Amino acid sequence: MSQLITPAELVGMTEQELRALKGRIMADLHRFGQSAFLCPHIYASLRNIEAAILRLQAPQHAPSSAKPRGPKGPGF
């Protein structure tokens, strides 16, 4: 594995697909006795995958039916 995986390449993937990709990368590293910290492009790829997983796990925006609140008054 020698190419950088960019965030744009991860768009549309499910969490399961992302975790499988991360697992394959980690298995390749282990097979060749390498460390992600010593391979900057692999380390960056893993970080991009982790960020994509976190985006999928993040709570969605509030429903549009929620009423906006006005400004908060001074506290005494």
Buried (B, 14 or more C-beta within 10 A) or exposed (E): BEEEBEEEBBEEBEEEEBBEBBEEBEEEBEEEEEEBEEBEEBBBBBEBBEEBBEEEEEEEEEEEEEEEEEEEEEEE
